[in-house]
Amino acid sequence: MKPDRPSFSAVSERRFRLAGKAIIEQHNPYFVPVDAQKDLCERNAVPYVSFAHYDYLGLSRHPQIIAGASAALHMLGSSVGASRLVGGERSAHRAFENDLADFLGVGGAMTLVSGYLANVTLINHLMGPRDLVLIDELAHNSIFVGAKSGRYDYVTFAHNDLDDLEAKLGELRASYRHVLVVVEGLYSMDGDIPDLPRLVELKEAHDAWLLLDEAHSYGVLGATGRGICEHFDIDPKRVELTVGTLSKSFVSSGGFICAEGGVVDWLRFTLPGFVYSVGLAPATLGSAHAALTYLRNHPERVLELHEKSAYFLNRSRAAGLNTGDALGYGVVPLLFDTPQQTMLVSQALMEAGVYAPPIVQIGVPKDQPRIRFFISAEHSFEEIDRTISIVAETAAAAVDSHPTVAVAAAGH
């Protein structure tokens, strides 16, 4: 007799509910067709602005970037058609990677079709039996997936707590052949950064390797957008590996890995996520290279971003909103006490033409719902003021109508 098991549909429905389906049953703020939303706002004379996209430098619709994508598309076609190893590459691939490595001050760079894939494939490829991966507990999901998918151990340390990391290195280092420490350059859920000078000293003292995920810090940190090493005036060659994405400041899609030139040469022939994946499409490559060229020629764009980000942070705190540990570089979260309050604020913003979806339950602990605001150099001070005003008023109204909900205290 066959056992009575639930159907596939029933299992998926149960998992959806455990993930928080009830939160979106009355109002679903996700998967909004933002182009249609923008058109609707404009037809109704409502000013539209998005704080949901990590176009930190405001370049996604810049004529130079669109022209770069268009030129590559017309010259090289819509696809490269194969893995670069077996199907050959376009000269534009290596030209972009060389320029990127030169700009970032690293030995070499290689691009992949996915930033998420870069972490998953790289960590698994680097580490093996008798190795250890030490990860900040708030690192990106792609880092944890990479760490869990191999035949090595992984251990977390408390977020940005280098005393905890030092203690774990002292306790565990001697038991392993290789140790890889993985952190982010800018944490996109909290808007804070690690103490890189001490981190470099720790990994060197304990003969460990360091992997920096700079997905959100390239183009954002440092006076010219060269990332957290520039921010702290650290020679990037002291860091074994960095990973970046092309979907943030480089307004395209895909990922890249930076390391010494010889390391990159080895990875080109052996890294599964590169060897068995197609190369970047020409239009993707053209837009990313155009954005890199623009950033190199216009470092003042980064300073504009810093100014707008600091303004958003300071105005939010002045309004009594909780910004957590955010430092005011590119991303500033506003934390709320309950998912319901978070959803109400997001809905009020949407109705006013401000797109900023909530983050509740999925992606953050259940007791830390928030709305992340990605700041762009293109945002105006007026847009920032209007947005913060809506958030503060709606949060206060939610408290008045639901006495058990308290307005989040001001952050640090």
Long-range contacts (C-beta under 8 A, 24 or more apart in sequence): 19-361, 19-362, 20-339, 20-360, 20-361, 20-362, 23-339, 23-343, 23-360, 23-361, 27-343, 27-347, 29-343, 29-346, 29-347, 29-350, 29-357, 29-358, 30-357, 32-350, 32-355, 32-357, 34-355, 37-355, 41-353, 46-352, 46-353, 47-353, 47-383, 47-386, 48-353, 48-354, 48-355, 49-353, 49-354, 49-355, 49-379, 49-383, 49-387, 50-354, 50-355, 50-356, 51-354, 51-355, 51-356, 51-372, 51-373, 51-374, 51-375, 51-379, 51-387, 52-355, 52-356, 52-357, 52-372, 52-374, 53-374, 53-376, 54-188, 54-216, 54-247, 54-248, 54-249, 54-330, 54-331, 54-374, 55-248, 55-251, 55-374, 55-376, 55-378, 56-219, 56-220, 56-248, 56-249, 56-305, 56-330, 56-374, 56-375, 56-376, 56-377, 57-219, 57-225, 57-249, 57-251, 57-291, 57-294, 57-295, 57-301, 57-302, 57-305, 57-376, 57-377, 58-301, 58-376, 58-377, 58-378, 58-379, 59-249, 59-251, 59-291, 59-294, 59-301, 60-251, 62-251, 62-294, 64-290, 64-293, 64-294, 65-251, 65-287, 65-290, 65-291, 65-294, 66-287, 67-290, 68-286, 68-287, 68-289, 68-290, 68-291, 68-293, 69-252, 69-283, 69-284, 69-286, 69-287, 69-290, 70-283, 70-286, 71-286, 72-282, 72-283, 72-285, 72-286, 72-287, 72-289, 73-282, 73-283, 73-286, 75-282, 76-282, 77-282, 78-281, 78-282, 78-283, 79-278, 79-281, 79-282, 80-278, 80-279, 80-280, 80-281, 80-282, 81-278, 82-278, 82-279, 83-274, 83-275, 83-276, 83-277, 83-278, 83-279, 84-268, 84-274, 84-279, 85-268, 85-269, 85-274, 85-275, 87-279, 89-279, 90-279, 90-282, 90-285, 92-282, 92-285, 92-286, 92-289, 93-279, 93-280, 93-285, 95-289, 96-285, 96-288, 96-289, 96-292, 97-256, 99-289, 99-292, 99-293, 100-256, 100-258, 100-292, 101-258, 103-226, 103-292, 103-295, 103-296, 104-218, 104-226, 104-227, 104-236, 104-242, 104-258, 105-226, 105-229, 105-235, 105-236, 105-237, 106-236, 106-237, 106-242, 106-258, 106-259, 106-260, 107-237, 107-258, 107-259, 107-260, 107-261, 107-262, 107-263, 107-264, 108-258, 108-259, 108-260, 108-261, 108-263, 108-264, 108-265, 109-256, 109-257, 109-258, 109-264, 110-256, 110-257, 110-264, 110-267, 110-268, 110-271, 110-274, 111-246, 111-254, 111-255, 111-256, 111-279, 111-280, 111-285, 112-254, 112-255, 112-256, 112-257, 112-273, 112-274, 112-277, 113-253, 113-254, 113-255, 113-277, 113-278, 113-279, 113-280, 114-253, 114-254, 114-255, 114-273, 114-277, 115-142, 115-215, 115-243, 115-244, 115-245, 115-246, 115-247, 115-254, 115-255, 116-141, 116-142, 116-255, 117-142, 117-255, 117-273, 117-277, 118-142, 118-243, 118-245, 118-255, 118-256, 118-257, 118-273, 119-143, 119-145, 119-146, 119-213, 119-243, 120-145, 120-146, 120-149, 120-273, 121-146, 121-271, 121-272, 121-273, 121-274, 122-146, 122-211, 122-241, 122-243, 122-257, 122-267, 122-271, 122-273, 123-147, 123-149, 123-150, 123-180, 123-182, 123-211, 124-149, 124-150, 124-272, 125-267, 125-270, 125-271, 125-272, 125-273, 126-178, 126-180, 126-209, 126-241, 127-152, 127-178, 127-180, 128-152, 130-176, 130-177, 130-178, 131-176, 131-177, 131-178, 131-179, 131-180, 132-172, 132-175, 132-176, 132-178, 132-179, 132-180, 133-179, 133-180, 133-182, 134-165, 134-168, 134-169, 134-172, 134-179, 134-180, 134-181, 134-182, 134-208, 135-181, 135-182, 135-183, 136-160, 136-182, 136-183, 136-184, 136-194, 138-184, 138-187, 138-189, 138-190, 139-182, 139-183, 139-184, 139-213, 140-184, 140-188, 140-213, 140-215, 143-182, 143-213, 147-182, 159-187, 159-190, 160-192, 160-193, 160-194, 160-195, 160-325, 162-194, 162-195, 162-198, 162-199, 162-202, 165-199, 165-202, 166-202, 169-202, 169-206, 169-208, 170-206, 173-206, 173-207, 173-208, 178-209, 179-206, 179-207, 179-208, 179-209, 180-208, 180-209, 180-210, 180-211, 181-208, 181-209, 181-210, 181-211, 182-210, 182-211, 182-213, 183-210, 183-211, 183-212, 183-213, 184-212, 184-213, 184-214, 184-215, 184-216, 184-217, 185-212, 185-213, 185-214, 185-215, 185-216, 185-217, 185-218, 185-221, 185-227, 185-228, 185-242, 186-214, 186-216, 186-217, 186-220, 186-221, 186-228, 186-329, 186-330, 186-331, 187-216, 188-215, 188-216, 188-331, 188-372, 189-333, 189-359, 189-363, 189-364, 189-370, 189-372, 190-324, 190-325, 190-326, 190-333, 191-323, 191-324, 191-325, 191-326, 191-327, 191-328, 191-329, 191-330, 191-331, 191-332, 191-333, 192-324, 192-325, 192-326, 192-327, 193-217, 193-221, 193-228, 193-231, 193-327, 193-329, 194-228, 196-228, 196-229, 196-231, 196-232, 196-234, 197-232, 197-234, 200-234, 200-238, 200-239, 204-238, 209-240, 209-241, 210-239, 210-240, 210-241, 211-240, 211-241, 211-242, 211-243, 212-239, 212-241, 212-242, 212-243, 213-242, 213-243, 213-244, 214-242, 214-243, 214-244, 215-243, 215-244, 215-245, 215-248, 215-255, 216-248, 216-330, 216-331, 217-329, 218-244, 218-248, 218-249, 218-250, 219-248, 219-249, 219-250, 219-295, 219-302, 220-248, 220-249, 220-302, 220-305, 220-329, 220-330, 221-329, 222-302, 223-299, 223-302, 223-303, 224-295, 224-299, 224-302, 225-249, 225-295, 225-299, 225-301, 225-302, 246-284, 246-288, 249-291, 249-295, 250-287, 250-288, 250-291, 250-292, 250-295, 251-287, 251-288, 251-291, 252-284, 252-285, 252-287, 252-288, 252-291, 253-284, 254-280, 254-284, 254-288, 301-377, 302-377, 304-377, 305-330, 305-375, 305-376, 305-377, 308-375, 308-376, 308-377, 308-379, 308-381, 308-384, 309-375, 311-381, 311-384, 312-373, 312-375, 312-379, 312-384, 312-388, 315-384, 315-385, 315-388, 316-388, 316-391, 317-410, 317-411, 319-388, 319-389, 319-391, 319-392, 320-392, 320-407, 320-409, 320-410, 321-388, 321-391, 321-392, 321-395, 321-408, 321-410, 321-411, 322-408, 322-409, 322-410, 322-411, 323-410, 323-411, 323-412, 324-370, 324-411, 324-412, 325-411, 325-412, 326-411, 330-374, 330-375, 331-372, 331-373, 331-374, 331-375, 332-372, 332-373, 332-375, 333-370, 333-371, 333-372, 333-373, 334-370, 334-371, 334-373, 334-391, 334-408, 335-368, 335-369, 335-370, 335-408, 335-411, 336-369, 336-370, 336-371, 336-395, 336-408, 337-369, 337-405, 337-406, 337-407, 337-408, 338-369, 338-405, 339-366, 339-369, 340-398, 340-402, 340-405, 341-369, 341-395, 341-398, 341-399, 341-402, 341-405, 342-369, 342-370, 342-371, 344-394, 344-397, 344-398, 345-371, 345-390, 345-391, 345-394, 345-395, 345-398, 346-371, 348-390, 348-391, 348-393, 348-394, 349-387, 349-390, 349-391, 349-394, 352-386, 352-390, 354-386, 354-387, 354-390, 356-387
